[in-house]
């Protein structure tokens, strides 16, 4: 089964998918005149400001809660285990391709959120629903594509949002504290259920408090190590840039990597981390109380900036400056080793950070999967899906690492394809809405 899944994953994440992902970001960047770069200061200001129309606008949660819910689902194992895996499989050059993926991914994430808010609709229970399934059906007028995305999204949530998270935590807790993976899985499932069963309102309240706290603590710990290893930072950047375009020879426990491997794993792990192009985050942004799709799109694109440009880069630099990147360790074990080499309790910090990151990712993705399954089967599917999602959390903690990651990558690709087709087809709508917003005298 593991070999079969690996083969399918290699096909899904082949040259066509990578070209489609990055190509969509490039297309949107050109058509939007580099909005992710020119408007980043304005976007960051919106994240930390309060709009007067926020309370009066339609939606279920505040724009900030929508961002933190999306960040809860993105800032997770991808920032700790994903970065380490990219370096282990693709070499230091993979980090450069993660950056490329992030820069263009910001434009992709912006467009996703703009369309999600623009085409969102009220459900019979009064809550708001939006995302690729809606803009593919109503905007692109291809309901079958919307249905395909929803089916794939509801399944993908079991991988990237459930199994990968519990599995990574189980591996870390077993290696650090000797905790049985079965106990880890059951504990995470129970803790997730406490929040998930309460729906988007409870998820929004929890993530608004948890995400900023956990991100700050991790950044402080990584920043401390980088200050200690400051002399090695230029050499780390040199490694990244040189191996982005040249093969990385094997050394120590590192088997070596071609440029193609650096690109593949850099883009794949980058997308896994920031989710730009998957179509997941716009589901959360569609629930925001806002009257402006563009304003929420600007808030949304900062998620990629915080996730990949800031947190993933810090993790990568800690690994590379520590000198253990070619030790033969992979996943969260490599990141823990890097932290441990600089801080007495570094391994414990990584393990605890991974547990909290993974927990927040699980509750964010539970909402994504729930919205997708609702689109397919209606509101009656909501509660059963929540319980099934929590059950898969427990099951995933006991599976083999390779199978879990390959399954998640494959499902991510399956849901990304219809979403990217929608973004390309509706790019004109995004451009029109963007122009209207920035030409308005009352833009905030």
DOMIVEX-279099 format. One record per residue (C-alpha): residue in one letter; x, y, z. Coordinates in steps of 0.1 Angstrom, whole numbers, plus 2048, in hexadecimal, padded with zeros to 3 digits. Layout:
["A" [X Y Z]] ...
//
This chain:
["X" [800 800 800]] ["X" [81C 818 809]] ["X" [82E 811 7E8]] ["X" [80E 816 7D4]] ["X" [806 837 7E6]] ["X" [82A 843 7E0]] ["X" [827 83C 7BA]] ["X" [805 84E 7B8]] ["X" [814 86B 7CB]] ["X" [832 86E 7B4]] ["X" [81A 870 796]] ["X" [803 88A 7A6]] ["X" [820 8A0 7B0]] ["X" [832 89D 78F]] ["X" [83C 8BA 778]] ["X" [819 8C1 76D]] ["X" [80C 8C8 790]] ["X" [82A 8DD 79A]] ["X" [827 8F1 77A]] ["X" [802 8F6 780]] ["X" [807 902 7A4]] ["X" [823 91A 79D]] ["X" [815 924 77C]] ["X" [7F4 92E 78B]] ["X" [806 943 7A4]] ["X" [81B 954 789]] ["X" [7FC 95A 774]] ["X" [7EA 96B 791]] ["X" [809 97E 79B]] ["X" [80B 98D 777]] ["X" [7E6 994 774]] ["X" [7E5 9A4 797]] ["X" [805 9B8 791]] ["X" [817 9A7 7AE]] ["X" [7FC 9B0 7C8]] ["X" [80C 999 7E1]] ["X" [82C 9AE 7E1]] ["X" [81E 9D1 7DB]] ["X" [802 9CE 7F5]] ["X" [813 9B9 80F]] ["X" [817 9D7 828]] ["X" [7F2 9DF 823]] ["X" [7E8 9BB 828]] ["X" [7FD 9B8 848]] ["X" [7EC 9D8 855]] ["X" [7CA 9C9 84E]] ["X" [7D3 9AA 863]] ["X" [7D8 9BE 882]] ["X" [7BD 9D9 87D]] ["X" [797 9D8 883]] ["X" [780 9E2 866]] ["X" [761 9F6 870]] ["X" [74B 9E1 85B]] ["X" [757 9C0 86A]] ["X" [73B 9BC 883]] ["X" [720 9C7 86A]] ["X" [72B 9B0 84E]] ["X" [71F 98D 846]] ["X" [734 970 852]] ["X" [73A 959 86F]] ["X" [75B 964 87E]] ["X" [772 983 87D]] ["X" [78B 987 861]] ["X" [7A7 981 87A]] ["X" [797 961 887]] ["X" [793 956 862]] ["X" [7B9 95C 85E]] ["X" [7C2 94A 87E]] ["X" [7AB 92D 875]] ["X" [7BD 92B 853]] ["X" [7DF 92F 864]] ["X" [7D5 914 87D]] ["X" [7D1 8FC 860]] ["X" [7F1 907 84F]] ["X" [80A 90E 86B]] ["X" [80F 8EA 875]] ["X" [825 8CC 86E]] ["X" [82E 8DC 84C]] ["X" [842 8F6 85F]] ["X" [856 8DD 874]] ["X" [854 8BA 864]] ["X" [84D 8C7 840]] ["X" [86B 8DE 83E]] ["X" [882 8C3 84C]] ["X" [874 8A9 834]] ["X" [879 8C1 816]] ["X" [89E 8C6 820]] ["X" [8A3 8A0 827]] ["X" [895 896 805]] ["X" [89D 8B5 7EF]] ["X" [8BB 8C3 800]] ["X" [8C0 8E7 80B]] ["X" [8B5 8F4 7E9]] ["X" [892 8E9 7F0]] ["X" [88E 906 808]] ["X" [893 91F 7EA]] ["X" [877 90E 7D7]] ["X" [861 910 7F6]] ["X" [867 936 7F5]] ["X" [85E 937 7D0]] ["X" [83F 924 7D7]] ["X" [836 93C 7F3]] ["X" [83B 95C 7DF]] ["X" [824 951 7C3]] ["X" [80E 93F 7DC]] ["X" [806 960 7ED]] ["X" [7F5 96B 7CC]] ["X" [7E3 949 7CA]] ["X" [7D7 94B 7EE]] ["X" [7CB 96F 7E8]] ["X" [7B6 965 7CA]] ["X" [7A8 946 7DC]] ["X" [79B 95C 7F9]] ["X" [78E 977 7E2]] ["X" [779 95E 7CF]] ["X" [76E 94B 7EE]] ["X" [75F 96B 7FE]] ["X" [751 977 7DD]] ["X" [73E 956 7D6]] ["X" [735 94B 7F9]] ["X" [712 942 803]] ["X" [6FC 93E 822]] ["X" [6F4 91A 82D]] ["X" [6D2 911 83A]] ["X" [6DE 914 85E]] ["X" [6E9 938 858]] ["X" [70F 931 857]] ["X" [724 93C 839]] ["X" [734 924 820]] ["X" [74D 92C 806]] ["X" [76C 91F 7F5]] ["X" [776 90E 7D5]] ["X" [757 8F8 7D4]] ["X" [742 918 7D3]] ["X" [757 92C 7BA]] ["X" [75B 90F 7A3]] ["X" [736 909 7A2]] ["X" [728 92D 7A3]] ["X" [746 940 793]] ["X" [754 928 77A]] ["X" [732 918 776]] ["X" [741 8F5 778]] ["X" [72E 8E4 795]] ["X" [73E 8C3 78E]] ["X" [760 8D2 795]] ["X" [753 8E1 7B5]] ["X" [746 8BF 7BF]] ["X" [767 8AF 7B6]] ["X" [77A 8C8 7CC]] ["X" [762 8C3 7E9]] ["X" [766 89D 7E8]] ["X" [78C 89F 7E5]] ["X" [78D 8B9 801]] ["X" [779 8A5 819]] ["X" [790 887 813]] ["X" [7B0 89C 813]] ["X" [7A7 8AA 836]] ["X" [7AD 887 843]] ["X" [7D1 888 836]] ["X" [7E0 8AB 83A]] ["X" [7C9 8B5 856]] ["X" [7C6 896 86A]] ["X" [7DE 878 864]] ["X" [7FD 88C 85D]] ["X" [7F8 8A2 87C]] ["X" [7F2 886 895]] ["X" [80C 870 885]] ["X" [827 88B 888]] ["X" [81E 892 8AC]] ["X" [81E 86D 8B4]] ["X" [841 868 8A5]] ["X" [84E 886 8B8]] ["X" [83F 87D 8DA]] ["X" [84A 859 8D7]] ["X" [86E 862 8CE]] ["X" [870 87E 8E9]] ["X" [85B 871 905]] ["X" [855 84C 8FC]] ["X" [82F 852 8FA]] ["X" [81B 836 8E9]] ["X" [80E 842 8C7]] ["X" [7EC 833 8CF]] ["X" [7E9 849 8EE]] ["X" [7F4 868 8DA]] ["X" [7DA 861 8BF]] ["X" [7BD 85D 8D8]] ["X" [7C7 87C 8EC]] ["X" [7C9 892 8CC]] ["X" [7A8 884 8C0]] ["X" [797 88D 8E1]] ["X" [7A7 8B0 8E3]] ["X" [79D 8B7 8BE]] ["X" [779 8AB 8C4]] ["X" [775 8C5 8E1]] ["X" [779 8E1 8C8]] ["X" [76E 8D2 8A7]] ["X" [74C 8C7 8B3]] ["X" [745 8EC 8BC]] ["X" [748 8F7 897]] ["X" [758 916 887]] ["X" [74F 92E 8A4]] ["X" [762 91A 8BD]] ["X" [77E 913 8A5]] ["X" [781 938 89D]] ["X" [783 941 8C2]] ["X" [79E 927 8CA]] ["X" [7B4 92E 8AC]] ["X" [7B3 953 8B2]] ["X" [7C4 94D 8D4]] ["X" [7D9 92E 8CC]] ["X" [7E9 937 8AA]] ["X" [7F9 958 8B3]] ["X" [806 949 8D4]] ["X" [815 92A 8C5]] ["X" [824 93D 8A7]] ["X" [835 957 8BD]] ["X" [844 93D 8D5]] ["X" [852 928 8B8]] ["X" [860 946 8A6]] ["X" [871 952 8C7]] ["X" [881 930 8CC]] ["X" [88D 92E 8A8]] ["X" [898 952 8A9]] ["X" [8AD 94B 8C8]] ["X" [8BF 92F 8B6]] ["X" [8C5 944 897]] ["X" [8D4 960 8AC]] ["X" [8EC 945 8BC]] ["X" [8F4 938 899]] ["X" [8F6 95A 888]] ["X" [918 953 87A]] ["X" [90B 935 867]] ["X" [8ED 947 857]] ["X" [900 954 837]] ["X" [90D 930 831]] ["X" [8E9 922 835]] ["X" [8DC 93B 81B]] ["X" [8F9 931 804]] ["X" [8F0 90D 807]] ["X" [8CB 914 7FF]] ["X" [8D3 929 7E0]] ["X" [8EF 913 7D2]] ["X" [8DB 8F2 7D5]] ["X" [8BB 902 7C7]] ["X" [8CC 900 7A5]] ["X" [8E7 8E6 7AA]] ["X" [8E5 8C2 7B6]] ["X" [8EC 8BC 7DB]] ["X" [906 8A1 7E0]] ["X" [901 886 7FA]] ["X" [913 88B 81B]] ["X" [90F 87C 83E]] ["X" [8EC 86E 840]] ["X" [8E0 883 822]] ["X" [8DB 86E 802]] ["X" [8DF 88B 7EA]] ["X" [8C5 89D 7D5]] ["X" [8C1 8A9 7B1]] ["X" [8B3 8CB 7A8]] ["X" [893 8BA 79D]] ["X" [890 8AB 7C0]] ["X" [896 8CD 7D0]] ["X" [87B 8DC 7BB]] ["X" [862 8C0 7C0]] ["X" [866 8BD 7E6]] ["X" [869 8E3 7EB]] ["X" [849 8EA 7D8]] ["X" [836 8CC 7E7]] ["X" [840 8D3 80B]] ["X" [83B 8F9 805]] ["X" [817 8F3 7F9]] ["X" [812 8DA 816]] ["X" [81D 8F6 82E]] ["X" [80B 915 820]] ["X" [7EF 903 80D]] ["X" [7EF 91D 7F1]] ["X" [7DC 90E 7D4]] ["X" [7CC 8F2 7E7]] ["X" [7AC 905 7EC]] ["X" [7AA 8FE 812]] ["X" [7B1 920 822]] ["X" [796 933 80E]] ["X" [77C 91D 81F]] ["X" [785 92E 840]] ["X" [788 951 831]] ["X" [765 94D 822]] ["X" [757 94D 845]] ["X" [766 96F 84E]] ["X" [750 98D 857]] ["X" [75A 9A4 83A]] ["X" [749 9B7 81E]] ["X" [768 9B7 808]] ["X" [776 998 7F7]] ["X" [796 9AA 7EF]] ["X" [79C 9B5 813]] ["X" [799 991 81F]] ["X" [7AF 986 802]] ["X" [7CB 99D 80E]] ["X" [7C7 990 831]] ["X" [7C8 96C 823]] ["X" [7E9 970 810]] ["X" [7FB 97A 830]] ["X" [7F6 957 83B]] ["X" [80F 94A 822]] ["X" [827 965 82C]] ["X" [825 95C 851]] ["X" [826 937 84A]] ["X" [841 932 830]] ["X" [855 952 82E]] ["X" [858 956 853]] ["X" [853 935 866]] ["X" [85F 91C 84C]] ["X" [87D 931 845]] ["X" [887 932 869]] ["X" [883 90D 86D]] ["X" [899 907 84E]] ["X" [8B4 91F 85A]] ["X" [8B4 90E 87D]] ["X" [8B9 8EC 86C]] ["X" [8D4 8F8 854]] ["X" [8E8 90E 86D]] ["X" [8E8 8F2 886]] ["X" [8FD 8DC 86F]] ["X" [8E6 8BD 873]] ["X" [8D3 8C0 852]] ["X" [8E6 8A3 843]] ["X" [8E5 88D 862]] ["X" [8CD 875 853]] ["X" [8B0 87F 869]] ["X" [88F 889 858]] ["X" [86E 899 860]] ["X" [868 8A7 883]] ["X" [886 893 891]] ["X" [89E 8A8 87B]] ["X" [88F 8C9 888]] ["X" [890 8BD 8AC]] ["X" [8B5 8B3 8A8]] ["X" [8BC 8D6 89A]] ["X" [8AB 8E7 8B7]] ["X" [8BB 8CF 8D0]] ["X" [8DE 8D7 8C3]] ["X" [8DA 8FC 8CD]] ["X" [8C2 8FC 8EB]] ["X" [8C3 8E4 909]] ["X" [89E 8DD 906]] ["X" [89B 8E3 8E0]] ["X" [88E 8C0 8D8]] ["X" [872 8C4 8F2]] ["X" [869 8E7 8E4]] ["X" [865 8D8 8C1]] ["X" [851 8BB 8CD]] ["X" [839 8D2 8E1]] ["X" [837 8EB 8C4]] ["X" [82F 8CF 8AC]] ["X" [813 8C2 8C2]] ["X" [803 8E4 8C5]] ["X" [808 8EC 8A0]] ["X" [7F9 8CB 896]] ["X" [7DC 8CF 8AD]] ["X" [7D3 8F1 89F]] ["X" [7D7 8E3 87B]] ["X" [7BF 8C7 883]] ["X" [7A3 8DE 890]] ["X" [7A7 8F5 872]] ["X" [7A6 8D9 859]] ["X" [788 8C9 86A]] ["X" [775 8E8 860]] ["X" [781 8E6 83C]] ["X" [777 8C1 838]] ["X" [756 8C8 848]] ["X" [74E 8E4 830]] ["X" [757 8CE 813]] ["X" [742 8B0 81E]] ["X" [725 8C8 825]] ["X" [726 8D4 801]] ["X" [723 8B0 7F5]] ["X" [70A 8A1 80D]] ["X" [6FA 8BF 81F]] ["X" [6F9 8C9 843]] ["X" [6F0 8A6 850]] ["X" [714 89B 848]] ["X" [724 8B5 85F]] ["X" [723 8A3 881]] ["X" [72C 880 874]] ["X" [74A 88F 861]] ["X" [756 8A0 881]] ["X" [757 87F 894]] ["X" [767 86C 877]] ["X" [782 887 874]] ["X" [78B 883 899]] ["X" [78C 85D 895]] ["X" [7A4 860 878]] ["X" [7BB 875 88E]] ["X" [7BE 858 8A6]] ["X" [7C4 83F 88A]] ["X" [7DE 854 878]] ["X" [7F4 855 896]] ["X" [7FB 830 892]] ["X" [803 830 86C]] ["X" [824 82F 85A]] ["X" [834 851 853]] ["X" [839 84B 82E]] ["X" [816 840 827]] ["X" [807 85E 83A]] ["X" [81B 878 828]] ["X" [816 868 805]] ["X" [7F1 866 80B]] ["X" [7EF 88A 816]] ["X" [804 897 7F8]] ["X" [7EE 883 7E0]] ["X" [7CD 890 7EE]] ["X" [7DB 8B4 7EE]] ["X" [7E2 8B1 7C9]] ["X" [7C0 8A2 7C2]] ["X" [7AE 8C0 7D2]] ["X" [7C6 8DA 7C4]] ["X" [7C0 8D2 79F]] ["X" [79B 8DD 79D]] ["X" [7A3 8FB 7B3]] ["X" [7BF 907 79D]] ["X" [7A9 903 77E]] ["X" [790 919 790]] ["X" [7AA 934 799]] ["X" [7B6 936 775]] ["X" [793 937 767]] ["X" [787 952 780]] ["X" [7A7 967 780]] ["X" [795 982 76D]] ["X" [77C 985 789]] ["X" [798 989 7A3]] ["X" [7A8 9A4 78E]] ["X" [788 9B7 78A]] ["X" [780 9B5 7B0]] ["X" [7A4 9C0 7B8]] ["X" [7A3 9DE 7A1]] ["X" [781 9E9 7AF]] ["X" [78F 9E7 7D3]] ["X" [7AE 9FA 7CD]] ["X" [79D A15 7B8]] ["X" [784 A1B 7D4]] ["X" [78A A39 7EA]] ["X" [77E A28 80A]] ["X" [794 A09 808]] ["X" [7A1 A00 82A]] 
//
